[in-house]
Amino acid sequence: MFGWICGSMEDLVISQFGEETWLEVLQLSGVKIEKGEFFHSIDFPEEYIYRLVDCFCTIKSMSQRDVMLAFGVHFAVYIAKCGMEKILLCSSTSMREWIHKIGEPHRLMRIKYPTANLPDFRVEPDANDPRVVVLHYYSTRSVFFEPLVEGLCYHMAQNYFSCKLDMQVLVSEQIDALHHCSWLVRGLEPLE
């Protein structure tokens, strides 16, 4: 797991709940790392993010889904704060265009880090309504990251493209070692 994910979690907790809460999360989780040491391109054990999120949920009495939704929103903020906003935007000028390019940053990362465990995305038009798309997410990770994807999409829609997105889970399933989730996505057009 790249440091981007754990570093974003650290930034979320510190910026919204304070450094004391982050230190408490680290202590409870047993993750041994100093503040700010989640270097973006370094691979950290996968279990770190699961332990950090679980401990934060325990400390703040929040559901994992609520934390991961907030994490998805904050991940976009964090990426922009780290100077990577252009990569996050994927040269998109609309939410419809962005959602079709949602997997582009991971495709580029695969070139630089061919052994990285990165998700895949696929977008298809809805057969019944041309204003709607179906977003597919494929990952070797479990259902854990689904709300992060939703939070990221909601943030991009609202803050970059003036859209009010609605995402409805159609399928969330495990197929052998691969997790697949698909959402019906509405609200890709800017609000008037």
N, C-alpha and C positions, 0 to 999 in steps of 0.2 A: 504494500500500500504506500503510494507516494506521500511525501510529507505535506503536499497540498491539502490533503483531506484532514490529517491530524492538526496541521497548522491553522486551518480554517476553524476547526472545532475549538482550539485554544483561543483564537481571536474572538470567536462568538462568545464564549464564556467570560473572558476577561472584559470585553467591551460592554456586555449587557448585565453581567452579574458580579464583576470585580475579580481582582487577582486572588483574593482570599478563597473564593469559590473554586477557582481553577486549581489552586494548591490543594484544596480539599479533594477535588476530583482526582488529581494525580496520586495523592496519598491513598485514597480508598481503592483506586484501580491497580495500584502497584506498578504503574508505568513510570519507569525511571528516566526522566528527561528534564532538563532545565528549561526555563521559560525561553521561548523563541528558538529552540534547537530543532524544530521540525523543519529541516531543510527540504525545499520543494522537490528536488530531483533525487533525493535519497529514499530508498525503499525501507519502510518500517514494517515490523510484523503486523500482519492483518488483524490479529487479535487486539491490537492497541485501540483501534477506533471502536470496536465493540465494547471493550472494557470502559473506555472513556465515556461513551454515550450511556451505557448502563449505570455507571456510577453517578453521572450527572442527573439521570432520571431519578435515581434513589434520593440524592441530596435535595433536589427541587420538587420531588413528588409530582413529576410530569410523566406523561405517557411517552413511550419511545416514538410513536408516530408524530406527536406534537413537536418533540425535540428535533426529529429528522426533517420535518417540514420547515421549521425555523432554520435548521442547518442548511437546507437547500437554498433558502432566501439569502442567508448570510454568505454562503459559498460564492454567489455572484458578486456580492459586495466585496468580499475578500479578494477575489480574483482581480477585480477592477482596482482595488487598493494596492495590489502588488504590481500594477502596471500592465496587466494582461487583458485589459478591456477589449482591445481589438480582436484578440483570439476568441474571447467570450462571445463577441458579437458576430463573428464569422462573416464579416462584410455584409451583414443583412440590413435591409432598409424597412422590413416589415416583420411582424410576428410570424406570418405564414412562411416567409422565406427563412426566418431563423429556425423554426421548428423543423423544417426540411433539412437544415444544416446542423442540427443539434449534435450529431456524431462527429462532425468535422474536427474539433479539437482532439478527440481521442484518436482519430485516424492519423493526424499529424504526430501525436505522441508515439503511436505505434512505430512510426518510421525511426524516431530517435531512440525509443526504448522497446525493441521488439519482443522482449520477454515480459513486458508489463501486463498485468491482469486488468484489462480495461473493458468496459461494457460496449455493446453495439446497439445502435438504434436504427429503426426503419420506420418510415412514414408512408402511409397509403391514404388515398382519398376514401371517404365514406361513400359507400355505394348509393345511399339514399339522399345525401345532402352534400352538394359541392362546397359548402361553407365549412364543413367539418372534416377533420382528419382522424385517422387512428394512428397513435404513436405506439410503437413496439420497443421494448427495452429488453435486452438479453444480457445476462451476466452470470458468471460462475458463483456470484455471491447470492445469498438468499434474499428474501423479501425485504430485508433490512434497509436497502437503499432506495426502494420505491418512493417513499415520501420525500427524500432528498431531490429526486428528479422532479416531482410535483412542485416543491418549493422553488426550485430553480426556474421552472417554466412560469410559475405565477409571478415571480419577481421580474423576469425579463418582460413578460407581457405588460405588467403595470408600469414599470419604471423606464423601460426603453421604447415601448411601442404603443403606449396608451390604450391597451386592450384590457378587457375584463375576461379572463380565461375561466373556463369551466372544464375540469378534467374528471371523467367518470371511469373508474376501473372496469374494464370489460373482462379481463382474464388475468389471474395471478396464479402461475403454476410452475411446478418443478418438472422439468423434462430431463431425466437422467441427471447429469451434473450441471445442467444449465437452467437458470431461472428465467422465466419469460413473464413479462407483464405488458398488457396493452391498455391504453386509455382512449376513450372517445374524447376528442378535444374540440371544444366550441369556443367562440369568442376570439377568433384570430384577426378580426377586423377592428380597426381603431374605433374607439367610442366617438360619437358625434358631439 
